[in-house]
Amino acid sequence: MFELQWPWIFVLLPLPLLVRWLSKAQTSASGAALRVPFFSQLRSLSGEQSAPVHSSNKFDLLLMLLLWIALLLASARPIWIGDAVAMPTKGRDLMLAVDISGSMSQEDMIIQDEALPRITVVKAVVNQFVQQRRGDKLGLILFGSQPYIQSPLTFDLDTVNTLMDEAQVGFAGKQTAIGDAIGFAIKRLRERPENSRVVVLLTDGADTASNLNPLEASKLAAAENIKIYTIGVGATEMRVPGIFGSNFGARTVNPSADLDEDTLQSIADTTGGAYYRARNPAELQAAYAAIAALEPIDQEQEMLRPERSLLHWPLLFAAGLWLLLALKRNLPELAPRKPAPNQNGGTL
């Protein structure tokens, strides 16, 4: 279906006529602005013909009128509206809350005997999880000392993946605000259908910066019928080399000593979710795979009518008319002029 978004622009259609009327040449009382007795001789010397040009002027006016109409049509923003397309009718409103505090740079996730930072492995697994959620609306919350919405709920999963890839450790502060992140998720989900609200919260530590206690936040989430799945990430053992990288003075430490598993388990239990412990990349994948196995829930069907701009067509038409006018007015000047005859019958 063809539609003009700004049809009122056509009120300017008579503007050229108004300008022409206001800019008419002033005439004397006798009806002539200026008389030049030898004007016809000047025209003959310049090689111009004195034949009437009324038809040419009318053609020029027609071209300029069409050019003006084409420019107005382009300014009216013409679009083509396609048939209505039904958006996915099954899925959840799923908010991903990912910890990017300073400890997420800890290199304790082993892949092929190589220790990688936690955030690197989390990005890869989360992106794989996102691609499996076709039909869900996904949002992304990143949190450290404070949370922020990186992406609102959207069907555009590629954008969610891009924003996840661009996340950097420490951008939201070095501490961890689990309770405030849950509070942000509640604000984003409370207006959505009650039977489709899900939060997947991943962290590697304990709450150290929230204004809202995580357990209180979980109670608020339960009251809003929001289910929270929690994931605790980080290895339980890591060998720290000794002096100059040798075994002398080497020791084994627990890099996840700060992980508050009891709170994460309590958050999941309060909201009807589940808690997963991810000590390595395989367990992290298994945690997200288990969450991905949730059955889809019916949602209200959303309809989308795709729009395609037609702006380029009237602009191309206007450009063609302008080129035709330019050629018509300049070609006679480029053509060789015939020598004017002198008074003795010869040529000058």
BELJOCOR-V818473 format. One record per pair of residues at least 4 apart in sequence whose C-alpha atoms are under 8 Angstrom apart, sorted by the first residue. I is the first residue (numbers start at 0). GAP is how many residues later the second one is. If there is no record, write none. Layout:
I:GAP + I:GAP
//
This chain:
0:79 + 0:80 + 0:81 + 1:76 + 1:77 + 1:78 + 1:79 + 2:75 + 2:76 + 2:77 + 2:78 + 3:72 + 3:73 + 3:74 + 3:75 + 4:71 + 4:72 + 4:73 + 4:74 + 5:69 + 5:70 + 5:71 + 6:69 + 7:68 + 8:63 + 8:66 + 8:67 + 9:62 + 9:63 + 9:66 + 11:60 + 12:55 + 12:56 + 12:59 + 13:4 + 14:4 + 15:4 + 16:4 + 17:4 + 18:4 + 19:4 + 24:8 + 25:7 + 26:4 + 26:5 + 26:6 + 27:4 + 27:5 + 37:4 + 38:4 + 39:4 + 39:10 + 40:4 + 41:4 + 42:4 + 42:5 + 42:6 + 42:7 + 43:4 + 43:5 + 43:296 + 44:295 + 45:294 + 46:290 + 46:291 + 46:292 + 46:293 + 52:4 + 53:4 + 54:4 + 55:4 + 56:4 + 57:4 + 58:4 + 59:4 + 59:265 + 60:4 + 61:4 + 62:4 + 62:258 + 62:262 + 63:4 + 63:257 + 64:4 + 65:4 + 65:252 + 65:255 + 66:4 + 66:250 + 66:251 + 66:254 + 66:255 + 67:4 + 67:250 + 68:4 + 69:4 + 69:244 + 69:245 + 69:247 + 69:248 + 70:4 + 70:243 + 70:244 + 70:247 + 71:4 + 72:4 + 72:5 + 72:241 + 73:4 + 73:237 + 73:238 + 73:239 + 73:240 + 73:241 + 74:236 + 76:232 + 76:233 + 76:234 + 77:231 + 77:232 + 77:233 + 78:228 + 78:229 + 78:230 + 78:231 + 78:232 + 79:227 + 79:228 + 79:229 + 79:230 + 80:224 + 80:225 + 80:226 + 80:227 + 81:223 + 81:224 + 81:225 + 81:226 + 82:222 + 82:223 + 83:219 + 83:220 + 83:221 + 83:222 + 84:218 + 84:219 + 84:220 + 84:221 + 85:215 + 85:216 + 85:217 + 85:218 + 86:214 + 86:215 + 86:216 + 86:217 + 87:47 + 87:213 + 87:214 + 88:46 + 88:209 + 88:210 + 88:211 + 88:212 + 88:213 + 89:45 + 89:46 + 89:206 + 89:207 + 89:208 + 89:209 + 90:44 + 90:45 + 90:46 + 90:105 + 90:205 + 90:206 + 90:207 + 90:208 + 91:43 + 91:44 + 91:45 + 91:104 + 91:105 + 91:106 + 91:204 + 91:205 + 91:207 + 92:43 + 92:44 + 92:45 + 92:46 + 92:60 + 92:96 + 92:99 + 92:103 + 92:104 + 92:105 + 93:42 + 93:43 + 93:44 + 93:45 + 93:59 + 93:102 + 93:103 + 93:104 + 93:105 + 93:106 + 94:43 + 94:44 + 94:45 + 94:46 + 94:58 + 94:90 + 94:103 + 94:104 + 94:105 + 95:42 + 95:43 + 95:44 + 95:45 + 95:103 + 95:104 + 95:105 + 96:43 + 96:44 + 96:45 + 96:46 + 96:84 + 96:85 + 96:88 + 96:102 + 96:103 + 96:104 + 96:105 + 97:42 + 97:43 + 97:44 + 97:45 + 97:103 + 97:104 + 97:105 + 98:5 + 98:43 + 98:44 + 98:45 + 98:77 + 98:103 + 98:104 + 98:105 + 99:4 + 99:19 + 99:42 + 99:43 + 99:44 + 99:67 + 99:68 + 99:69 + 99:70 + 99:71 + 99:72 + 100:42 + 100:43 + 100:44 + 100:68 + 100:69 + 100:70 + 100:71 + 100:72 + 100:73 + 100:74 + 100:75 + 101:42 + 101:67 + 101:68 + 101:71 + 101:72 + 101:73 + 102:71 + 102:101 + 102:102 + 103:13 + 103:14 + 103:15 + 103:65 + 103:100 + 104:12 + 104:13 + 104:14 + 104:64 + 105:10 + 105:11 + 105:12 + 105:149 + 106:8 + 106:9 + 106:10 + 106:11 + 107:7 + 107:8 + 107:9 + 107:10 + 107:126 + 107:127 + 107:130 + 107:147 + 108:5 + 108:6 + 108:7 + 108:8 + 108:9 + 108:12 + 108:125 + 108:126 + 108:170 + 108:171 + 108:172 + 109:4 + 109:5 + 109:6 + 109:170 + 109:171 + 110:4 + 110:5 + 110:170 + 115:4 + 115:5 + 116:4 + 117:4 + 117:115 + 117:116 + 118:4 + 118:50 + 119:4 + 120:4 + 120:160 + 121:4 + 121:162 + 122:4 + 122:41 + 122:42 + 123:4 + 124:4 + 124:159 + 124:160 + 124:163 + 125:4 + 125:162 + 126:4 + 126:34 + 126:37 + 127:4 + 128:4 + 128:159 + 128:160 + 128:163 + 129:4 + 129:8 + 129:27 + 129:30 + 129:31 + 130:26 + 130:27 + 131:160 + 132:159 + 133:21 + 133:23 + 134:20 + 135:19 + 136:16 + 136:17 + 136:18 + 137:14 + 137:15 + 137:16 + 137:17 + 137:19 + 137:22 + 138:11 + 138:12 + 138:13 + 138:14 + 138:15 + 138:21 + 139:9 + 139:10 + 139:11 + 139:12 + 139:13 + 139:20 + 139:24 + 140:6 + 140:7 + 140:8 + 140:9 + 140:10 + 140:40 + 140:43 + 140:44 + 141:5 + 141:6 + 141:7 + 141:8 + 141:25 + 141:30 + 141:39 + 142:4 + 142:5 + 142:29 + 142:33 + 142:34 + 142:35 + 142:38 + 143:26 + 143:27 + 143:28 + 143:29 + 143:30 + 143:31 + 143:32 + 143:33 + 144:27 + 144:28 + 144:29 + 144:30 + 144:31 + 144:32 + 144:63 + 144:64 + 144:65 + 145:26 + 145:27 + 145:30 + 145:31 + 145:34 + 145:35 + 145:63 + 145:64 + 146:25 + 146:30 + 146:33 + 146:34 + 146:37 + 147:24 + 147:33 + 147:36 + 148:35 + 149:13 + 150:9 + 150:12 + 151:36 + 152:35 + 155:4 + 156:4 + 157:4 + 158:4 + 159:4 + 160:4 + 161:4 + 162:4 + 166:4 + 169:4 + 174:32 + 174:33 + 174:34 + 175:29 + 175:30 + 175:31 + 175:32 + 175:33 + 175:34 + 176:4 + 176:30 + 176:31 + 176:32 + 176:33 + 177:4 + 177:25 + 177:28 + 177:29 + 177:31 + 177:32 + 177:36 + 178:4 + 178:28 + 178:31 + 178:32 + 178:33 + 178:34 + 178:35 + 178:36 + 178:37 + 178:38 + 179:4 + 179:30 + 179:31 + 179:32 + 179:33 + 179:34 + 179:37 + 180:4 + 181:4 + 181:32 + 181:35 + 181:36 + 181:39 + 182:4 + 182:29 + 182:34 + 183:4 + 184:4 + 184:14 + 185:4 + 185:34 + 185:35 + 185:38 + 185:40 + 186:4 + 188:8 + 188:37 + 189:4 + 189:7 + 189:34 + 191:4 + 191:5 + 192:4 + 192:106 + 193:30 + 193:31 + 193:32 + 194:30 + 194:102 + 195:30 + 195:101 + 195:103 + 196:28 + 196:29 + 196:30 + 197:28 + 197:29 + 197:30 + 197:31 + 198:27 + 198:28 + 198:29 + 198:30 + 199:28 + 199:29 + 199:30 + 199:31 + 200:27 + 200:28 + 200:29 + 200:30 + 201:28 + 201:29 + 201:30 + 201:31 + 202:28 + 202:29 + 202:30 + 203:28 + 203:29 + 203:30 + 203:52 + 203:54 + 203:55 + 204:27 + 204:51 + 204:53 + 204:54 + 204:55 + 205:52 + 205:53 + 205:54 + 206:7 + 206:53 + 209:4 + 211:4 + 211:5 + 212:4 + 213:4 + 213:49 + 213:53 + 214:4 + 214:48 + 214:51 + 214:52 + 215:4 + 216:4 + 217:4 + 217:49 + 217:50 + 217:52 + 217:53 + 218:4 + 218:51 + 218:52 + 219:4 + 220:4 + 220:5 + 220:6 + 220:7 + 220:50 + 221:4 + 221:5 + 221:48 + 221:49 + 221:50 + 224:46 + 225:45 + 226:41 + 226:44 + 226:45 + 226:46 + 227:39 + 227:40 + 227:43 + 227:44 + 227:45 + 227:46 + 228:39 + 228:44 + 228:45 + 228:46 + 228:47 + 228:62 + 229:34 + 229:35 + 229:37 + 229:38 + 229:43 + 229:44 + 229:45 + 229:46 + 230:33 + 230:44 + 230:45 + 230:46 + 230:47 + 230:56 + 231:27 + 231:29 + 231:32 + 231:43 + 231:44 + 231:45 + 231:46 + 232:23 + 232:44 + 232:45 + 232:46 + 232:47 + 232:51 + 233:21 + 233:22 + 233:44 + 233:45 + 233:46 + 234:19 + 234:20 + 234:21 + 234:43 + 234:44 + 234:45 + 235:17 + 235:18 + 235:19 + 235:20 + 235:21 + 235:43 + 236:15 + 236:16 + 236:17 + 236:18 + 237:14 + 237:15 + 237:16 + 237:17 + 238:11 + 238:12 + 238:13 + 238:14 + 239:10 + 239:11 + 239:12 + 239:13 + 240:4 + 240:5 + 240:6 + 240:7 + 240:8 + 240:9 + 240:10 + 241:4 + 241:5 + 241:6 + 241:7 + 241:8 + 241:9 + 242:4 + 242:5 + 242:6 + 242:7 + 245:4 + 259:4 + 260:4 + 261:4 + 262:4 + 263:4 + 263:11 + 264:4 + 264:9 + 264:10 + 265:4 + 266:4 + 266:6 + 267:4 + 267:5 + 267:6 + 267:7 + 268:4 + 268:5 + 275:11 + 276:6 + 276:7 + 276:10 + 277:4 + 277:5 + 277:6 + 277:9 + 278:4 + 278:5 + 279:4 + 280:4 + 281:4 + 282:4 + 283:4 + 284:4 + 285:4 + 286:4 + 287:4 + 288:4 + 289:4 + 309:4 + 310:4 + 311:4 + 312:4 + 313:4 + 314:4 + 315:4 + 316:4 + 317:4 + 318:4 + 319:4 + 320:4 + 321:4 + 322:4 + 323:4 + 324:4 + 325:4 + 326:4 + 327:4 + 328:4 + 329:4 + 330:4 + 338:8 + 338:9 + 339:7 + 339:8 + 340:4 + 340:5 + 340:6 + 340:7 + 341:4 + 341:5 + 341:6
//
